[in-house]
Amino acid sequence: MIKVYGIPTCSTVRTARGFFKDNEIEVEFIDFKKTTVGCEKVDKWLKDIEISLLFNNRGKKYRDLKLKDLNLDDEGKREWLCQENMLFKRPIVEFDGKTIVGFDEEKYKELFIKEQN
């Protein structure tokens, strides 16, 4: 089962979910506003993804928390991700033991459409 993590109001998450729906690919959606992922999941994702791709340093929550002022290293970013879901870049998609971040239509077609044929 493909899992899509994000928030329903995020335009990139909506685009990714639309891609799956349009291509009749069933996914499980995990809403970051309702489900906290915690350190165990963060550490799992960090095995597949660099922290710079996972940590959103351009979002509202990052600015609201004034995290730029803290000049966080990778461990500091990891600690914040463990406690604040709104700091993740979105969507995060888990499938076949892999994890990807963001939406790239060509990459999604390559990864998910061929699996359906």
N, C-alpha and C positions, 0 to 999 in steps of 0.2 A: 504494500500500500504506500502510495506517495503521500507524504505529509507536507503541508504548506503552513509555515509559521508567519504570522504578521498581524496587522490590524486591518479591519474591514474598510476603514476610511482612507487608507494609504493608496494613492493612485497606482503605484507600481504593483502592490499586492492585488488590487482589483484587476489590473491588466493580466497578471500571471494567472489568477483564478479564472478570468475570462478565457484565456488560452486553453486551459484544461477543460473548461466547460464546452467551448466551441469544438474541441477535438474529442469530446465524449470520453475524457480520461477522468476516472473517479479519483478524487483526492480526499484526504482528511484535513480539514482546516483547523489550526490551533490559533486561537485569538490571544495575542500577547496581553491584552487588557484583562482577560479572564483567567489565564493560566500562566503562572510564573515557571520558567524553565529551570532555574537554579544552576549551581556550579557543575553538577554532574553532566548535564546536557552541554553547557558551555565548553567544558573540557573535551567532550566527545567531538563537538564541532571544530574545536581548535586543532584536532588531529588532522582534519581535512582542509581547513581554511586558515589563512593567516589572519591574525588579529586585526590587521589594517583593513581587511575586507569585511570583517564581521562588525567592527565597532564604528558606529555612526557619529562622527565628530562634526557633522554639519546640521544636525537636527535641532529641533526646539528644546528637547529635554537636555541635550548637551549644553546648550546656551543657558537654559534656566538654572541648571546646576553649577554653572560657571566652572566647568571642568577644564576649560582651556587654561585657566589660571593655575591649575594644579600641575600642569606639564606632566601628565601621566606617562609612565613607562608601560610596557606590555602587561606586566603583572598588575599594575594599577587599573588598566583598562579591563583586564579579566575580572578583577574584583568588582568593578562597577557593573559589568555585564551580568555577573551572578546575582546582583540585587535589583537591577533596573532594566526590565524588558524593552523599554522605549529607547534604549541606546543601541539596539541592534539595527543594522542595515536590513532592509526587507525587500522581498520576502526571503525566507530561508526555506529551502526545499530539501527534504530528505527522501532518498530513494535508493534501493539496492545497496545499502550500506554506505552511500555517498552523500555528500552535502554540497549544495551550491547556494550562492547568495545573489539576489537581484533578479532582474528579468532581462533576458536577451532572446528575442524571438527565434533567431537562427539556432542558437544553442539549445533552446527548448525543443525545437523541431528535431534536431539531431538526436537529442537524448530521449525524448518521449514519444515521438511519432513513430520512429522505427520499431520501438518496442511493441507497438500496437498492431503491427503488420505481421 
